Amino acid sequence: MHVVMFGDQHVESSGGAQVSMRLQRRFLERAGHTVTIVAPRMHARATPDAAYVDLPSIPVTLDREYSMSLPGARTDRFVDAAMSRRPPVDVVHVQADFWGALIGHRFARRHGLPVVHTMHNRVDVGIAAVAPFPGLVLRVLNAGARRVLGVSSRAAGSGSDGWSYLRLLAGGVDAVTAPSGHFARRLEAHGVHPAVDVVWNGIDDDVLDSASAAPADGRAPGPPRLVWVGRMSAEKRLLPFLEGLAESGVAADVEVIGGGGQARAARRLVRRRRPAASVVFTGRLPYPETLRRIAAADAVVQTSIGFETQGMTVFEAAALGTPAVVSDPDIAAELGSGAWTVADASTTALAATLRQAAADITAGTAPVPESRIRELFRQSSRTAAMVDVYQRAIAGRSVSSG
């Protein structure tokens, strides 16, 4: 089977969706399938790979990590020319929400191919976090997508909010998947798709096996070791975390892994607030090294609320045996045990939870993640589940066209 994936960002850039796509590609190839990944060319660094189709793009962040490609006839011609030199495509897997989604859907429609769309993004929450006039942005986004996809503004279900936009993207697809149960139910409730398959993002089997084979020597002495991992942008709520950390008075060793537009603001905040904790900004790390840091930590802290469609970092942590401080109640509920849940979005509530976590870690009474997470999160099982979705989409398209 030849699977063509479309992404908003190059898979070698930072981000949960990109990490997931890299893993999916590797395990699909391990299972004997062929994978092509179509995404904007990354300007920060070059990563040649025969599986990548790097689209003409323009950088959209100052660090040149992220970029965009314009959907339209010119990009269509580029994609078609690149794909003409590759094996016939069996299924298109769109794992994008913006330009990558539009480019992918246009490609599938031109060639009459079955489409699976994985919804990674709460578009309404994400835009509200980063745009000064989110309502206007969503109206423009819906109108632009309708134009690019050739959908009338008078079509049934058309609108101007985030859910309308996701319904637009899901129009005519053969299957929709989501990386968590709570997001799948939301998509169904808002009419995005009548039956959304839940396929968690996974973690490398080899990493899991290595972690489970490591000797359990117990916690090394010292202050609690906390790690925050993610893109430094408003929706991830790094700055509220650092404010809450300072307010907590906790004397912990804190490592912040990642980069992004709020990096300078975060460093300034730490210099200004002078928390009792030691805060180290590590920057971006390779994925395996990030997982090693998570496994070595006493707890992972995740502070985004309402934005994450899975909350991949805390599930990776749970699979590695590391508990988490979780601000989003939906993620905490799906995670089950192994978490300290923050009562609300205030820095006061976060500070109180950090104090409780530090006390539990020091006392040796930290919550233990559920053992089921390890096996459910194994990438080989997630790939098998997605292949089943692909096969149903292909079979359904064959029946409808026959």
Contacts in CASP RR format, 6 or more apart in sequence:
PFRMAT RR
TARGET T0000
AUTHOR 0000-0000-0000
METHOD contacts of the structure
MODEL  1
MHVVMFGDQHVESSGGAQVSMRLQRRFLERAGHTVTIVAPRMHARATPDA
AYVDLPSIPVTLDREYSMSLPGARTDRFVDAAMSRRPPVDVVHVQADFWG
ALIGHRFARRHGLPVVHTMHNRVDVGIAAVAPFPGLVLRVLNAGARRVLG
VSSRAAGSGSDGWSYLRLLAGGVDAVTAPSGHFARRLEAHGVHPAVDVVW
NGIDDDVLDSASAAPADGRAPGPPRLVWVGRMSAEKRLLPFLEGLAESGV
AADVEVIGGGGQARAARRLVRRRRPAASVVFTGRLPYPETLRRIAAADAV
VQTSIGFETQGMTVFEAAALGTPAVVSDPDIAAELGSGAWTVADASTTAL
AATLRQAAADITAGTAPVPESRIRELFRQSSRTAAMVDVYQRAIAGRSVS
SG
1 33 0 8 1.000
1 34 0 8 1.000
1 90 0 8 1.000
1 91 0 8 1.000
1 387 0 8 1.000
1 390 0 8 1.000
2 33 0 8 1.000
2 34 0 8 1.000
2 35 0 8 1.000
2 36 0 8 1.000
2 86 0 8 1.000
2 87 0 8 1.000
2 88 0 8 1.000
2 89 0 8 1.000
2 90 0 8 1.000
2 91 0 8 1.000
3 28 0 8 1.000
3 33 0 8 1.000
3 34 0 8 1.000
3 35 0 8 1.000
3 36 0 8 1.000
3 89 0 8 1.000
3 90 0 8 1.000
3 91 0 8 1.000
3 92 0 8 1.000
3 93 0 8 1.000
3 390 0 8 1.000
4 35 0 8 1.000
4 36 0 8 1.000
4 37 0 8 1.000
4 38 0 8 1.000
4 83 0 8 1.000
4 89 0 8 1.000
4 91 0 8 1.000
4 92 0 8 1.000
4 93 0 8 1.000
4 107 0 8 1.000
5 21 0 8 1.000
5 24 0 8 1.000
5 25 0 8 1.000
5 35 0 8 1.000
5 36 0 8 1.000
5 37 0 8 1.000
5 38 0 8 1.000
5 93 0 8 1.000
5 94 0 8 1.000
5 95 0 8 1.000
6 37 0 8 1.000
6 38 0 8 1.000
6 39 0 8 1.000
6 92 0 8 1.000
6 93 0 8 1.000
6 94 0 8 1.000
6 95 0 8 1.000
6 96 0 8 1.000
6 100 0 8 1.000
6 101 0 8 1.000
6 103 0 8 1.000
6 104 0 8 1.000
6 107 0 8 1.000
7 17 0 8 1.000
7 21 0 8 1.000
7 37 0 8 1.000
7 38 0 8 1.000
7 39 0 8 1.000
7 94 0 8 1.000
7 95 0 8 1.000
7 96 0 8 1.000
7 100 0 8 1.000
7 101 0 8 1.000
8 17 0 8 1.000
8 39 0 8 1.000
8 40 0 8 1.000
8 68 0 8 1.000
8 96 0 8 1.000
8 97 0 8 1.000
8 98 0 8 1.000
8 99 0 8 1.000
8 100 0 8 1.000
8 101 0 8 1.000
9 15 0 8 1.000
9 17 0 8 1.000
9 18 0 8 1.000
9 39 0 8 1.000
9 40 0 8 1.000
9 42 0 8 1.000
9 66 0 8 1.000
9 67 0 8 1.000
10 18 0 8 1.000
10 39 0 8 1.000
10 40 0 8 1.000
10 41 0 8 1.000
10 42 0 8 1.000
10 47 0 8 1.000
10 52 0 8 1.000
10 54 0 8 1.000
10 67 0 8 1.000
11 18 0 8 1.000
11 21 0 8 1.000
11 22 0 8 1.000
11 25 0 8 1.000
11 37 0 8 1.000
11 39 0 8 1.000
11 52 0 8 1.000
12 18 0 8 1.000
12 22 0 8 1.000
12 42 0 8 1.000
12 45 0 8 1.000
12 47 0 8 1.000
13 42 0 8 1.000
13 44 0 8 1.000
13 65 0 8 1.000
13 66 0 8 1.000
14 65 0 8 1.000
14 230 0 8 1.000
14 231 0 8 1.000
14 258 0 8 1.000
14 259 0 8 1.000
14 284 0 8 1.000
15 230 0 8 1.000
15 231 0 8 1.000
16 120 0 8 1.000
16 201 0 8 1.000
16 312 0 8 1.000
17 95 0 8 1.000
17 120 0 8 1.000
17 121 0 8 1.000
19 201 0 8 1.000
19 287 0 8 1.000
19 312 0 8 1.000
20 95 0 8 1.000
20 179 0 8 1.000
20 201 0 8 1.000
20 202 0 8 1.000
20 312 0 8 1.000
21 37 0 8 1.000
21 95 0 8 1.000
22 287 0 8 1.000
23 201 0 8 1.000
23 202 0 8 1.000
23 203 0 8 1.000
23 204 0 8 1.000
23 379 0 8 1.000
24 35 0 8 1.000
24 379 0 8 1.000
24 382 0 8 1.000
24 383 0 8 1.000
24 386 0 8 1.000
25 35 0 8 1.000
25 37 0 8 1.000
25 51 0 8 1.000
26 204 0 8 1.000
26 379 0 8 1.000
27 205 0 8 1.000
27 379 0 8 1.000
27 380 0 8 1.000
27 382 0 8 1.000
27 383 0 8 1.000
28 35 0 8 1.000
28 383 0 8 1.000
28 387 0 8 1.000
29 35 0 8 1.000
30 380 0 8 1.000
31 383 0 8 1.000
31 384 0 8 1.000
31 387 0 8 1.000
33 387 0 8 1.000
34 87 0 8 1.000
35 51 0 8 1.000
36 51 0 8 1.000
36 52 0 8 1.000
36 53 0 8 1.000
36 83 0 8 1.000
36 86 0 8 1.000
36 89 0 8 1.000
37 51 0 8 1.000
37 52 0 8 1.000
37 53 0 8 1.000
38 52 0 8 1.000
38 53 0 8 1.000
38 55 0 8 1.000
38 79 0 8 1.000
38 82 0 8 1.000
38 100 0 8 1.000
38 103 0 8 1.000
38 104 0 8 1.000
38 107 0 8 1.000
39 52 0 8 1.000
39 53 0 8 1.000
39 54 0 8 1.000
39 55 0 8 1.000
39 69 0 8 1.000
39 96 0 8 1.000
39 100 0 8 1.000
40 54 0 8 1.000
40 55 0 8 1.000
40 57 0 8 1.000
40 67 0 8 1.000
40 68 0 8 1.000
40 69 0 8 1.000
40 99 0 8 1.000
40 100 0 8 1.000
41 54 0 8 1.000
41 55 0 8 1.000
41 56 0 8 1.000
41 57 0 8 1.000
41 67 0 8 1.000
41 69 0 8 1.000
42 54 0 8 1.000
42 57 0 8 1.000
42 64 0 8 1.000
42 65 0 8 1.000
42 66 0 8 1.000
42 67 0 8 1.000
43 57 0 8 1.000
43 59 0 8 1.000
43 64 0 8 1.000
43 67 0 8 1.000
44 63 0 8 1.000
44 64 0 8 1.000
44 65 0 8 1.000
53 79 0 8 1.000
53 82 0 8 1.000
53 83 0 8 1.000
55 69 0 8 1.000
55 75 0 8 1.000
55 78 0 8 1.000
55 79 0 8 1.000
55 103 0 8 1.000
56 69 0 8 1.000
56 74 0 8 1.000
56 75 0 8 1.000
56 78 0 8 1.000
57 67 0 8 1.000
57 68 0 8 1.000
57 69 0 8 1.000
58 67 0 8 1.000
58 68 0 8 1.000
59 66 0 8 1.000
59 67 0 8 1.000
60 66 0 8 1.000
60 67 0 8 1.000
60 68 0 8 1.000
61 260 0 8 1.000
61 261 0 8 1.000
62 261 0 8 1.000
63 259 0 8 1.000
63 260 0 8 1.000
63 261 0 8 1.000
65 259 0 8 1.000
65 260 0 8 1.000
68 98 0 8 1.000
68 99 0 8 1.000
69 75 0 8 1.000
69 99 0 8 1.000
69 100 0 8 1.000
69 103 0 8 1.000
70 99 0 8 1.000
71 99 0 8 1.000
71 100 0 8 1.000
71 102 0 8 1.000
71 103 0 8 1.000
71 106 0 8 1.000
71 148 0 8 1.000
72 102 0 8 1.000
72 103 0 8 1.000
72 106 0 8 1.000
72 148 0 8 1.000
75 103 0 8 1.000
76 103 0 8 1.000
76 106 0 8 1.000
76 107 0 8 1.000
76 110 0 8 1.000
79 103 0 8 1.000
79 104 0 8 1.000
79 107 0 8 1.000
80 107 0 8 1.000
80 110 0 8 1.000
83 89 0 8 1.000
83 107 0 8 1.000
89 111 0 8 1.000
89 113 0 8 1.000
90 113 0 8 1.000
90 114 0 8 1.000
90 390 0 8 1.000
90 394 0 8 1.000
91 113 0 8 1.000
91 114 0 8 1.000
91 115 0 8 1.000
91 116 0 8 1.000
91 390 0 8 1.000
91 393 0 8 1.000
91 394 0 8 1.000
92 104 0 8 1.000
92 107 0 8 1.000
92 108 0 8 1.000
92 113 0 8 1.000
92 114 0 8 1.000
92 115 0 8 1.000
92 116 0 8 1.000
93 115 0 8 1.000
93 116 0 8 1.000
93 117 0 8 1.000
93 118 0 8 1.000
93 386 0 8 1.000
93 390 0 8 1.000
94 100 0 8 1.000
94 101 0 8 1.000
94 104 0 8 1.000
94 105 0 8 1.000
94 108 0 8 1.000
94 115 0 8 1.000
94 116 0 8 1.000
94 117 0 8 1.000
94 118 0 8 1.000
94 169 0 8 1.000
94 173 0 8 1.000
95 117 0 8 1.000
95 118 0 8 1.000
95 120 0 8 1.000
96 103 0 8 1.000
96 104 0 8 1.000
96 120 0 8 1.000
97 119 0 8 1.000
97 120 0 8 1.000
97 121 0 8 1.000
97 123 0 8 1.000
97 166 0 8 1.000
97 169 0 8 1.000
98 141 0 8 1.000
101 117 0 8 1.000
101 169 0 8 1.000
102 145 0 8 1.000
102 148 0 8 1.000
102 149 0 8 1.000
105 115 0 8 1.000
105 149 0 8 1.000
105 169 0 8 1.000
105 173 0 8 1.000
106 148 0 8 1.000
106 149 0 8 1.000
107 113 0 8 1.000
108 114 0 8 1.000
108 115 0 8 1.000
112 397 0 8 1.000
113 397 0 8 1.000
114 174 0 8 1.000
114 393 0 8 1.000
114 394 0 8 1.000
114 396 0 8 1.000
114 397 0 8 1.000
115 172 0 8 1.000
115 173 0 8 1.000
115 174 0 8 1.000
115 175 0 8 1.000
115 393 0 8 1.000
116 173 0 8 1.000
116 174 0 8 1.000
116 175 0 8 1.000
116 176 0 8 1.000
116 177 0 8 1.000
116 386 0 8 1.000
116 389 0 8 1.000
116 390 0 8 1.000
116 393 0 8 1.000
117 169 0 8 1.000
117 170 0 8 1.000
117 173 0 8 1.000
117 175 0 8 1.000
117 176 0 8 1.000
117 177 0 8 1.000
118 176 0 8 1.000
118 177 0 8 1.000
118 178 0 8 1.000
118 179 0 8 1.000
118 199 0 8 1.000
119 166 0 8 1.000
119 169 0 8 1.000
119 170 0 8 1.000
119 176 0 8 1.000
119 177 0 8 1.000
119 178 0 8 1.000
119 183 0 8 1.000
119 187 0 8 1.000
119 192 0 8 1.000
119 196 0 8 1.000
119 309 0 8 1.000
120 179 0 8 1.000
120 309 0 8 1.000
121 309 0 8 1.000
122 183 0 8 1.000
122 306 0 8 1.000
122 307 0 8 1.000
122 308 0 8 1.000
122 309 0 8 1.000
123 138 0 8 1.000
123 141 0 8 1.000
123 162 0 8 1.000
123 165 0 8 1.000
123 166 0 8 1.000
124 134 0 8 1.000
124 138 0 8 1.000
124 161 0 8 1.000
124 162 0 8 1.000
124 163 0 8 1.000
125 235 0 8 1.000
125 306 0 8 1.000
125 307 0 8 1.000
126 235 0 8 1.000
126 307 0 8 1.000
127 134 0 8 1.000
127 135 0 8 1.000
127 137 0 8 1.000
127 138 0 8 1.000
127 141 0 8 1.000
127 162 0 8 1.000
128 134 0 8 1.000
129 233 0 8 1.000
129 234 0 8 1.000
129 235 0 8 1.000
129 307 0 8 1.000
130 233 0 8 1.000
130 234 0 8 1.000
130 235 0 8 1.000
131 137 0 8 1.000
135 160 0 8 1.000
135 161 0 8 1.000
138 160 0 8 1.000
138 161 0 8 1.000
138 162 0 8 1.000
138 165 0 8 1.000
139 160 0 8 1.000
141 162 0 8 1.000
141 165 0 8 1.000
142 158 0 8 1.000
142 159 0 8 1.000
142 160 0 8 1.000
142 161 0 8 1.000
142 162 0 8 1.000
142 164 0 8 1.000
142 165 0 8 1.000
142 168 0 8 1.000
143 153 0 8 1.000
143 160 0 8 1.000
145 151 0 8 1.000
145 165 0 8 1.000
145 168 0 8 1.000
145 169 0 8 1.000
146 152 0 8 1.000
146 153 0 8 1.000
146 155 0 8 1.000
146 158 0 8 1.000
146 168 0 8 1.000
149 168 0 8 1.000
151 158 0 8 1.000
151 168 0 8 1.000
152 158 0 8 1.000
157 164 0 8 1.000
157 167 0 8 1.000
158 164 0 8 1.000
158 168 0 8 1.000
163 190 0 8 1.000
163 191 0 8 1.000
163 192 0 8 1.000
166 187 0 8 1.000
166 190 0 8 1.000
166 192 0 8 1.000
167 190 0 8 1.000
167 191 0 8 1.000
167 192 0 8 1.000
170 176 0 8 1.000
170 192 0 8 1.000
170 193 0 8 1.000
173 193 0 8 1.000
174 392 0 8 1.000
174 393 0 8 1.000
174 394 0 8 1.000
174 396 0 8 1.000
174 397 0 8 1.000
175 197 0 8 1.000
175 389 0 8 1.000
175 392 0 8 1.000
175 393 0 8 1.000
176 187 0 8 1.000
176 192 0 8 1.000
176 193 0 8 1.000
176 196 0 8 1.000
176 197 0 8 1.000
177 184 0 8 1.000
177 196 0 8 1.000
177 197 0 8 1.000
177 198 0 8 1.000
177 199 0 8 1.000
177 386 0 8 1.000
177 389 0 8 1.000
178 184 0 8 1.000
178 187 0 8 1.000
178 196 0 8 1.000
178 197 0 8 1.000
178 198 0 8 1.000
178 199 0 8 1.000
178 309 0 8 1.000
179 198 0 8 1.000
179 199 0 8 1.000
179 200 0 8 1.000
179 201 0 8 1.000
179 309 0 8 1.000
179 310 0 8 1.000
179 312 0 8 1.000
180 198 0 8 1.000
180 200 0 8 1.000
180 309 0 8 1.000
180 310 0 8 1.000
180 311 0 8 1.000
180 330 0 8 1.000
180 331 0 8 1.000
180 334 0 8 1.000
181 198 0 8 1.000
181 334 0 8 1.000
182 330 0 8 1.000
182 331 0 8 1.000
182 333 0 8 1.000
182 334 0 8 1.000
183 309 0 8 1.000
183 310 0 8 1.000
184 196 0 8 1.000
184 197 0 8 1.000
184 198 0 8 1.000
185 196 0 8 1.000
187 193 0 8 1.000
187 196 0 8 1.000
188 194 0 8 1.000
188 195 0 8 1.000
188 196 0 8 1.000
197 385 0 8 1.000
197 389 0 8 1.000
199 382 0 8 1.000
199 385 0 8 1.000
199 386 0 8 1.000
199 389 0 8 1.000
200 310 0 8 1.000
200 315 0 8 1.000
200 376 0 8 1.000
200 377 0 8 1.000
200 382 0 8 1.000
201 310 0 8 1.000
201 312 0 8 1.000
201 315 0 8 1.000
201 382 0 8 1.000
202 312 0 8 1.000
202 315 0 8 1.000
202 377 0 8 1.000
202 378 0 8 1.000
202 379 0 8 1.000
202 382 0 8 1.000
203 291 0 8 1.000
203 315 0 8 1.000
203 316 0 8 1.000
203 319 0 8 1.000
203 320 0 8 1.000
203 377 0 8 1.000
203 378 0 8 1.000
203 379 0 8 1.000
204 288 0 8 1.000
204 291 0 8 1.000
204 379 0 8 1.000
205 378 0 8 1.000
205 379 0 8 1.000
205 380 0 8 1.000
207 288 0 8 1.000
207 291 0 8 1.000
207 320 0 8 1.000
208 319 0 8 1.000
208 320 0 8 1.000
208 374 0 8 1.000
208 377 0 8 1.000
208 378 0 8 1.000
211 291 0 8 1.000
211 295 0 8 1.000
211 319 0 8 1.000
211 320 0 8 1.000
211 321 0 8 1.000
212 374 0 8 1.000
214 295 0 8 1.000
219 298 0 8 1.000
219 361 0 8 1.000
219 364 0 8 1.000
222 253 0 8 1.000
223 251 0 8 1.000
223 252 0 8 1.000
223 253 0 8 1.000
223 277 0 8 1.000
223 278 0 8 1.000
223 358 0 8 1.000
224 250 0 8 1.000
224 252 0 8 1.000
224 253 0 8 1.000
224 298 0 8 1.000
224 299 0 8 1.000
224 357 0 8 1.000
224 358 0 8 1.000
224 361 0 8 1.000
224 362 0 8 1.000
225 252 0 8 1.000
225 253 0 8 1.000
225 255 0 8 1.000
225 296 0 8 1.000
225 297 0 8 1.000
225 298 0 8 1.000
225 299 0 8 1.000
226 252 0 8 1.000
226 253 0 8 1.000
226 254 0 8 1.000
226 255 0 8 1.000
226 277 0 8 1.000
226 297 0 8 1.000
226 298 0 8 1.000
226 299 0 8 1.000
226 300 0 8 1.000
226 301 0 8 1.000
226 325 0 8 1.000
226 354 0 8 1.000
226 357 0 8 1.000
227 254 0 8 1.000
227 255 0 8 1.000
227 256 0 8 1.000
227 257 0 8 1.000
227 293 0 8 1.000
227 294 0 8 1.000
227 297 0 8 1.000
227 299 0 8 1.000
227 300 0 8 1.000
227 301 0 8 1.000
228 238 0 8 1.000
228 241 0 8 1.000
228 254 0 8 1.000
228 255 0 8 1.000
228 256 0 8 1.000
228 257 0 8 1.000
228 300 0 8 1.000
228 301 0 8 1.000
228 302 0 8 1.000
228 303 0 8 1.000
229 257 0 8 1.000
229 258 0 8 1.000
229 290 0 8 1.000
229 293 0 8 1.000
229 294 0 8 1.000
229 300 0 8 1.000
229 313 0 8 1.000
230 236 0 8 1.000
230 238 0 8 1.000
230 257 0 8 1.000
230 258 0 8 1.000
230 259 0 8 1.000
230 313 0 8 1.000
231 258 0 8 1.000
231 259 0 8 1.000
231 260 0 8 1.000
232 238 0 8 1.000
232 258 0 8 1.000
232 259 0 8 1.000
232 260 0 8 1.000
232 261 0 8 1.000
232 262 0 8 1.000
232 263 0 8 1.000
232 266 0 8 1.000
233 260 0 8 1.000
233 261 0 8 1.000
233 262 0 8 1.000
234 262 0 8 1.000
235 304 0 8 1.000
235 307 0 8 1.000
236 303 0 8 1.000
236 304 0 8 1.000
236 307 0 8 1.000
237 303 0 8 1.000
237 304 0 8 1.000
237 305 0 8 1.000
237 327 0 8 1.000
238 256 0 8 1.000
238 262 0 8 1.000
238 266 0 8 1.000
238 303 0 8 1.000
239 262 0 8 1.000
239 265 0 8 1.000
239 266 0 8 1.000
239 269 0 8 1.000
240 303 0 8 1.000
240 345 0 8 1.000
240 347 0 8 1.000
240 350 0 8 1.000
241 301 0 8 1.000
241 303 0 8 1.000
241 350 0 8 1.000
242 266 0 8 1.000
242 269 0 8 1.000
242 270 0 8 1.000
242 273 0 8 1.000
242 275 0 8 1.000
242 279 0 8 1.000
243 269 0 8 1.000
243 273 0 8 1.000
243 347 0 8 1.000
244 347 0 8 1.000
244 348 0 8 1.000
244 350 0 8 1.000
244 351 0 8 1.000
244 354 0 8 1.000
245 252 0 8 1.000
245 254 0 8 1.000
245 275 0 8 1.000
245 277 0 8 1.000
245 279 0 8 1.000
245 351 0 8 1.000
245 354 0 8 1.000
246 269 0 8 1.000
246 270 0 8 1.000
246 273 0 8 1.000
246 274 0 8 1.000
246 275 0 8 1.000
246 276 0 8 1.000
246 277 0 8 1.000
247 347 0 8 1.000
247 348 0 8 1.000
247 350 0 8 1.000
247 351 0 8 1.000
248 275 0 8 1.000
248 276 0 8 1.000
248 277 0 8 1.000
248 350 0 8 1.000
248 351 0 8 1.000
248 352 0 8 1.000
248 354 0 8 1.000
248 355 0 8 1.000
248 358 0 8 1.000
249 275 0 8 1.000
249 276 0 8 1.000
249 277 0 8 1.000
249 351 0 8 1.000
249 355 0 8 1.000
250 275 0 8 1.000
250 276 0 8 1.000
250 277 0 8 1.000
250 354 0 8 1.000
250 355 0 8 1.000
250 358 0 8 1.000
251 276 0 8 1.000
251 277 0 8 1.000
251 358 0 8 1.000
252 277 0 8 1.000
252 278 0 8 1.000
252 354 0 8 1.000
252 358 0 8 1.000
253 277 0 8 1.000
253 278 0 8 1.000
253 280 0 8 1.000
254 277 0 8 1.000
254 278 0 8 1.000
254 279 0 8 1.000
254 280 0 8 1.000
255 280 0 8 1.000
255 282 0 8 1.000
255 293 0 8 1.000
255 297 0 8 1.000
256 266 0 8 1.000
256 279 0 8 1.000
256 280 0 8 1.000
256 281 0 8 1.000
256 282 0 8 1.000
256 283 0 8 1.000
257 282 0 8 1.000
257 283 0 8 1.000
257 284 0 8 1.000
257 285 0 8 1.000
257 290 0 8 1.000
257 293 0 8 1.000
258 282 0 8 1.000
258 283 0 8 1.000
258 284 0 8 1.000
258 285 0 8 1.000
259 283 0 8 1.000
259 284 0 8 1.000
263 281 0 8 1.000
263 283 0 8 1.000
266 281 0 8 1.000
267 281 0 8 1.000
270 279 0 8 1.000
282 293 0 8 1.000
285 293 0 8 1.000
291 316 0 8 1.000
291 320 0 8 1.000
294 300 0 8 1.000
294 313 0 8 1.000
294 316 0 8 1.000
294 317 0 8 1.000
294 320 0 8 1.000
294 322 0 8 1.000
295 320 0 8 1.000
295 321 0 8 1.000
295 322 0 8 1.000
297 317 0 8 1.000
297 322 0 8 1.000
298 322 0 8 1.000
298 323 0 8 1.000
298 361 0 8 1.000
298 366 0 8 1.000
299 317 0 8 1.000
299 322 0 8 1.000
299 323 0 8 1.000
299 324 0 8 1.000
299 325 0 8 1.000
299 340 0 8 1.000
299 357 0 8 1.000
299 361 0 8 1.000
299 366 0 8 1.000
300 313 0 8 1.000
300 314 0 8 1.000
300 317 0 8 1.000
300 322 0 8 1.000
300 323 0 8 1.000
300 324 0 8 1.000
300 325 0 8 1.000
301 324 0 8 1.000
301 325 0 8 1.000
301 354 0 8 1.000
302 308 0 8 1.000
302 311 0 8 1.000
302 313 0 8 1.000
302 314 0 8 1.000
302 324 0 8 1.000
302 325 0 8 1.000
302 326 0 8 1.000
302 327 0 8 1.000
302 328 0 8 1.000
302 331 0 8 1.000
303 327 0 8 1.000
303 342 0 8 1.000
303 350 0 8 1.000
304 311 0 8 1.000
304 327 0 8 1.000
304 328 0 8 1.000
305 327 0 8 1.000
305 328 0 8 1.000
305 345 0 8 1.000
306 328 0 8 1.000
306 330 0 8 1.000
307 328 0 8 1.000
308 328 0 8 1.000
308 331 0 8 1.000
310 331 0 8 1.000
311 328 0 8 1.000
311 331 0 8 1.000
313 324 0 8 1.000
314 324 0 8 1.000
314 326 0 8 1.000
314 331 0 8 1.000
314 335 0 8 1.000
314 339 0 8 1.000
315 335 0 8 1.000
315 373 0 8 1.000
315 377 0 8 1.000
316 377 0 8 1.000
317 323 0 8 1.000
317 324 0 8 1.000
317 369 0 8 1.000
318 324 0 8 1.000
318 335 0 8 1.000
318 338 0 8 1.000
318 369 0 8 1.000
318 370 0 8 1.000
318 373 0 8 1.000
318 374 0 8 1.000
318 377 0 8 1.000
319 369 0 8 1.000
319 373 0 8 1.000
319 374 0 8 1.000
319 377 0 8 1.000
321 368 0 8 1.000
321 369 0 8 1.000
321 374 0 8 1.000
322 369 0 8 1.000
323 338 0 8 1.000
323 339 0 8 1.000
323 340 0 8 1.000
323 357 0 8 1.000
323 366 0 8 1.000
323 367 0 8 1.000
323 368 0 8 1.000
323 369 0 8 1.000
324 335 0 8 1.000
324 338 0 8 1.000
324 339 0 8 1.000
324 340 0 8 1.000
325 339 0 8 1.000
325 340 0 8 1.000
325 342 0 8 1.000
325 350 0 8 1.000
325 353 0 8 1.000
325 354 0 8 1.000
325 357 0 8 1.000
326 332 0 8 1.000
326 335 0 8 1.000
326 339 0 8 1.000
326 340 0 8 1.000
326 341 0 8 1.000
326 342 0 8 1.000
327 342 0 8 1.000
327 345 0 8 1.000
327 350 0 8 1.000
329 341 0 8 1.000
332 339 0 8 1.000
332 341 0 8 1.000
335 369 0 8 1.000
335 370 0 8 1.000
335 373 0 8 1.000
336 370 0 8 1.000
337 367 0 8 1.000
337 368 0 8 1.000
337 369 0 8 1.000
337 370 0 8 1.000
338 366 0 8 1.000
338 367 0 8 1.000
338 368 0 8 1.000
338 369 0 8 1.000
338 370 0 8 1.000
339 367 0 8 1.000
339 369 0 8 1.000
340 353 0 8 1.000
340 356 0 8 1.000
340 357 0 8 1.000
340 360 0 8 1.000
340 367 0 8 1.000
341 353 0 8 1.000
342 349 0 8 1.000
342 350 0 8 1.000
342 353 0 8 1.000
343 349 0 8 1.000
343 352 0 8 1.000
343 353 0 8 1.000
357 366 0 8 1.000
360 366 0 8 1.000
360 367 0 8 1.000
375 381 0 8 1.000
END
